[in-house]
Amino acid sequence: MSPLLDDLRRATPTVWLNPNLTSWRSAQADLEYGRIDIDDAEALLLRHAPWIAEHFEGTDHGIIESPFIQRGSMWVKLDSHLPISGSIKARGGIYTVLKLADDLGGPLGDQAFYSRYRITVASTGNLGLSIGIMSAAIGFRVEVHMSREAKQWKKDMLREKGCVVVEHEGDFNDAVAIARQTGKEPDTFFVDDENSADLFMGYAVAGRRLKAQLERSGVEVTPESPLHVYLPCGVGGGPGGVLFGLKTEFEDNVHGYFVEPTHAPSMVLGLATGRYDDIAVADIGLDGITVADGLAVGRTSGFVGKRMGRSVTACVTTDDATMLRDAERFFHSSGYYLEPSAAAGFTAYEQFAHLPGTHVVWATGGSMVPEQERLSSAE
Ligand SMILES: Cc1ncc(COP(=O)(O)O)c(C=O)c1O
């Protein structure tokens, strides 16, 4: 048995340096997507910025972006504090819903028009929140299928917004499989977290946004001083899309590290075995259970693994106690609350902090977590 599989089976925190890492020029040549697709996504977001500014608080004139802060030798990208839905999933989810509304062509907010259509999605929680909040504002009917990990407050919030919440006993991949069936029903659009190019492009816009923030902060990215970006990974769409956007801007001067829970290391399992979504963590005896609800994914996205698998520098696994500890430490030192999934990046930073360059921990969610929930998870 390989040492990696041995560590994964035993749920021991581990680091996998990707032997298939290749130059961006070579990886990009095999992709059907490129800069032009990110241009389109950004243009659509810009076009709808006035409407967003009118209907939601906290945006920068309708631009949905998060703070970028420095903490000693580390930088933190606070997608935990993205406006509207408070997680990295806001990037892909909100873009996907706006694009669908654009394609259908009604005025945003026209309930009589949009309530003819239903959007369905499966989620561990945060994608559901982003899709649910934006769809409800536009006027769509929404049905969110939630896996067993999904937190009660996320279900409550969605119901308050008028979304239908369907609860599942199984894990995220089971919920996706059932929700996918709804896509065959009339006037229904299923947002596929495992395979959606639209979600992917929404996440990818983050690359150029971070580039502008780095420039404003006076940070130069060069071959001698590259960017190291630590991304919590669930099904892979969020981190994969962000890395696609960053590679498009910085090519080989950016290194992406994906971080997963020791009990649900589905991306590293798929990449290291070359089996992508053809293998699940249950196949190596893991239960997929973790306090990091957003990362509790047993089978990775084949869509992302096959496209970004040669562009991820390394994968790292971390355990629940470390994520909880790092979230708490960050809260005490910065005042920003992160949910456990969102703190996974700190583990990887510790592994690679000695390398020259600029280190960015992507903190992916937390600002929507209610006060009561924060207290109970701190106990
Ligand atoms: C807080 C948080 N971080 C990271 C992720 C990972 O995103 P993905 O599942 O697209 O890999 C999620 C997914 O829901 C999340 O909720």
The ligand as an ORCA input file, in Angstrom:
! r2SCAN-3c Opt
* xyz 0 1
  C     -17.154     27.183      3.928
  C     -16.831     26.349      2.738
  N     -15.554     26.262      2.337
  C     -15.197     25.543      1.266
  C     -16.131     24.837      0.525
  C     -15.642     24.000     -0.607
  O     -16.181     24.274     -1.847
  P     -16.359     23.106     -2.888
  O     -17.369     22.163     -2.320
  O     -16.831     23.762     -4.118
  O     -15.024     22.446     -3.015
  C     -17.468     24.878      0.915
  C     -18.498     24.141      0.196
  O     -19.654     24.162      0.493
  C     -17.830     25.655      2.052
  O     -19.096     25.719      2.467
*
